[in-house]
Amino acid sequence: MASLELKIEAKAKQLGLGPIGIIKPQAMEGYIHRLFERMLRVPNGEKLHRGFLELFDVRQAYPWAKSIVVTYADNSIYYLPNVARKHFGKFFLTDNRYNINAPARKMIASLTAFMEGLGIRTSWNEHPGVTGLRWAAQEAGLGIIRRNNFFFSRRAGSYVSLTGWVTDTDMELRSTHKEEPCPEDCSLCIEACPTGSLSAPFTMNMATCISCANSYTDSTAIDDHKLNVLTGSWLYGCDNCQDACPFNQITGYSTEIDFPGLMELDHYLYPEIIADLDYEDINDFIRPKFFYIKSESLWRWRLNAINVLINTGSSDCTRILKKLLKDPFEIVRRRAQNALELLGS
């Protein structure tokens, strides 16, 4: 008779998920060491990374936890519109969190029901996850964490959506990954980081990371002119360090499979459109997918759009900035005024 581990593995494969790994909670000890190392390497690191400490020991939140099941969905199978991938991080475009129509969400629900049907108690949450999933996946042998901090699998590169469960059942299932490690002399991802947030391997300063600055970093970064310029064409997220990785070139986002809801949203993902949209439309059409920017901070979309319009030299920039001088939010009006002065308009 097949063990519980093998039954779960077979079901995940049947559903179309990536390989399954199962580790004990103690296997996360290396995660806390890496986290403290990162805290020491960046300015104000303790404050920036303190929230991740709670992901270390799942038994604090789940005293009954005896194992962690981890797997991933391959996001690189989807087609991405050219404009969208130019301005939005690819992971965010194919993010299955809070998207009930995403195939990965349905697979996760099915695997959860399957494990519970085997008499296994589970707990799962979509954001931020039950533990440090990149470390859990590496410990389970599903792939490695590369020097740009992203989990990488041979099957899908770093364009994966990790998910994990805690269970009340004593199980373990580890693989031996076949991914080549990053060469010691390779610094392409570090060189590709415009802001220097990725200043060394396995290091990241959240305060200056573009993906954080244009989505959920606190407002102190909003008026940083240098940071705004360095965001380039990125409106939400940033893929520079992932796109620079030679190992990532095996994946492509060039298939003809559409991600649910993305093509219908494509019209709204131009910086010119976002800067012109009513806040009600931003809240209804854009915010649900890109949920790091909350309803009370919708003005951030216009600030991000202004950055991109200026940085890319949009021919429509002056007209839009003049319109934004009447924006209901003072912070947008101020940025529009400053931008017009910068452009000499």
N, C-alpha and C positions, 0 to 999 in steps of 0.2 A: 504494500500500500504506500502511495506517495506521501511524503511528509507534508506538513502544512506549508513549509517554505516552498517546496516544489509546486504545490497546488497554486499558491499565490503567483509564483513566477509564470506558470503556464497560463493562468487567467490573464495576467497583464499582457503577455505576448499575444494572446487571442484578441484582446481589446485593441491592440495597436500601440500600446505604451512602449517606452524603451525598456531596457533590462531592469530587473528588480534587484535591489540590495537590501539586506536586513542586518542591522548592527545592534549591539548592546548600548545602552545610554553611556556607559563608561568610555566608549570609543570617541566621544566628543571632547575628551580632555585636551587634545591637541588644538581644538578650536579656540579655547580660552587663551592658550599660550600665544597663538597667532594674533588674537584680538588685542591682547596687552602689548604685544610687540608693535602693532600698528598705532595704538594709542600713544606710545612713546616717541614714535617717529614723526608725528605731525603736530603742528601748533594747536593747542587747546584740544588735543586728541581725546582726553578723557570725557570731556563734555560732548564732543561730536559722536563718540561711539558708545556712550554709556548705555543707550537703549538696546544694544545688541547683547549685553551681558545676560539678559534674561533668557536668551536662546541657548545658553550653554548647557544647563542641566534640565532636561525635560521633566525630571522627577519633582522639581520644585512646583511646577504647574500641574503635573499629573503624577501624584505619588504612587499610583499603581503601575506606572510604565515599566515594562521589562524589555522592550525592543523598539527599534525605529525602522520603519519600512520606508524606503526612498526609491523614486523612479523619476523619469522625465518624459516629456513629450517633445517631439522634434518640431520646432517652429520653422525650420528652413525649408519645409515642403511647400510653403505658401507663396503665392505671387504677391509682389508688393508694387503698387503704382510708383512710377519714377519720382513724382513730386513728393509723395509721402515719405519715401525712403531718404530723400534729400534733406528733409527738415525734421524728421521724427526718428528716434531710435527704433531699430527694427523689432526689438523685443516688445516695445510698447505697442507697436502696430498689431502684433499677433498675441498680445497678452490675453490669456484665457481667464484671468481672475475677474470675477463679477460678470462674466459673459456666459450666460446660461446656454447659449447656442454654440459655444466653442466645442469642437470635438473632444478636446482634452478634458473639459469639465465633465462631459458625459462619461468619459472613460474613468475618471476619478470617482464619480458617483457609483459607477458599476463595480469598480474594484472595492470600494468601501463596503457596498452591500454584500459582495462576495465574501470578504473577510468576516463580516459580522454573521453571515450565514454559516460560517465554519465555527461559530461560537467564540470568535475573537472580539474582544472589546477594543474599539479604536477611537481615536480623536484626530481630527484633521481641521486645519483652517487654511484659507486661501491666501491670507496676507497678515503677517509676514511669513507665516509658516510655523510649524511646531518647534523647529530648531534651526541651527545654521545649516541649511540644506546643501550648500556647496561642499562644506566640509564633510557632511554625512555621506554625500554621494561619492566623494573621494575615498573616504574610509571604507565604503562598501565595495570599492573597486570598479565603479562604473565609469571612471575617467579621472582626470586630474585638474587641479586648479593651476592655471597658467600664471605667468608673472604679471599679467594685467589684472589678476584677481578673479577672472571668470572661470567657471567650471567648463571644461572642454571634454567632449566625447568624440571619438573617431567618427561616429555615425552622423553627428549634426554640428560639429564644431562647438562654438560657445552659444549658438542660437537655440537654446533649449529652455524649456519651462519645467523647473524642478518642482516636485511635490513630495510630501512626506506625511506619514502617520505615526503616532505612538500607539503601541498595543500593550495589552496586559498579558501577552503570551511570550514565553521565553523562546525566542527564535534567533537564528543567525544564518545569513546567506551572503557570502562574499564572493566577488569575482576577482580576476587578475586583469587589470586593464592593460591594453596594448599600445597606449598613446606614448609617443616619444616625448621626453621632457623638453622644456625650453632650453636651447643652447645657452651656456653660461655667458657667452659673448654677445647674445642677442639683446638689443635694447630698442627694437623698433616700436614697441608699444609705448615705451616711456618717451621716446622722441616724438611720437604722434600726439601726445597729450598737449593741447595748446596752452593750458594753464599751469602745467607743472604739477597738477594734483597727483598724478602718478609719477612721483619723484624717484622711486626705487622699486625693485620687484616686490610685489605683494604689499604695496603701500598705497594708500589713497587718502587724500585730504578732502573730506566731504564738503568743506566750506568753499572750495574752489573747483570742485568737479562740476563740469558743465551739466551733466545729467541731473545733479542735485540742484544746481543753481537755477535751472530753468523749470524746475518742477516743484520741489518741496523744501528747499533750504529756506531758513527764516529770512525776514526782510532785510537783514543787514547787507546781503549781497546784491540787492536790487539796484542800489545807486553806485555800485562799483563800476566806473566807466571802463577800466581796463578789462575787467571780466566780461562786460557786455560786448566789447569789441572782439574778444577772443572766442566768444560763442559762435562766431561765423554764421553759418547758415542753419545752425541747429535751433529749432523752435521748441522742441520738447525731447529731452534725452540727448545722447551723443554716442556715436559708435566708433570714434577715431581709433581708440586703442584695440578694439576688436577687429576692425577692418585692416589694421596694420599687421596683424598676426599672420605670418606665412601659413600656419596650420589651418587657419580659418578659410583659406582660399578654396578648400575642397567643397565648401557649401555655397549655395547661391541665391536662395529666394528667387529662383527664375522659373519655377514650375507654373502650371496653369491652374493650380488649385487655389480657389479664393477663400480667404479667411472670412468667416461669417460677419457680415455687416461692414467690412472694410471698404468695399467698392462703393457702397451707398454713402459712405462718409467722405470719400476721396475729394469731392467737390469742396468740402469745408476746410481742407488741410493746407491751403495756400496761405502764406502770411498776409497777402493782400486781402483775402476773404476774411480771415480772422480779425484783422484790424478794422474791417468794415461791419462785421456782424453785430447785431444787437446782443446785449448781454443775455437776454432770454434765450436766444438761439444758441449761444455758446454753452449755456447751462443745459439746454435740452439735447443738443446734438454732439457736442465735443466732450464736455465734462464727464459723462458717464463712462466713456472709454478710457480717458486719460485722467484717472481719479485722484492723482496726487495733488492736483490743483483743486481745492475745495470750492464749494459754491460761494463761500464768503470771500474768496480771493480771485474771482474771475478776472479782475483787472490785470492779473499777471499774464493772461493770454495776450492782452494788447501790448504790454511791455515787451514780451518775448517777440511778438510780431514786429514791433518797432525796431528792435535790435537786428532782426534778420533783414528787414527792408533796408536799413542803413548799411549793414555789412555787405549786402549783396548788390547794392547800388540800384535798387528797383526804380524804374522810371516813374512809378506811381507814388513814390515815397512822399514827395512834397504835398500832393493833394490830400493824401490820407492823414499826414501829420497835422495839416491845417484843420481838418475835420475833427481830429482828436483834441484840439484845443478847447472843444466844448464837451469833452467827456465828463460824465457825472463824477468821476474819481479824480481828486486833486493830483494824486501821484502820476496818473496818466497824462493829465494836462501839463504837469511840470516836465515830464519826460519828452512830450511832444514839442514843447517850447524849446527845451535844451537841444533837441535834435534839429529843429529848424535853424537855430542859431549856429549849430555845428555845420550845417549844410550851407549856411549863408543865405537862407531863404527868408 
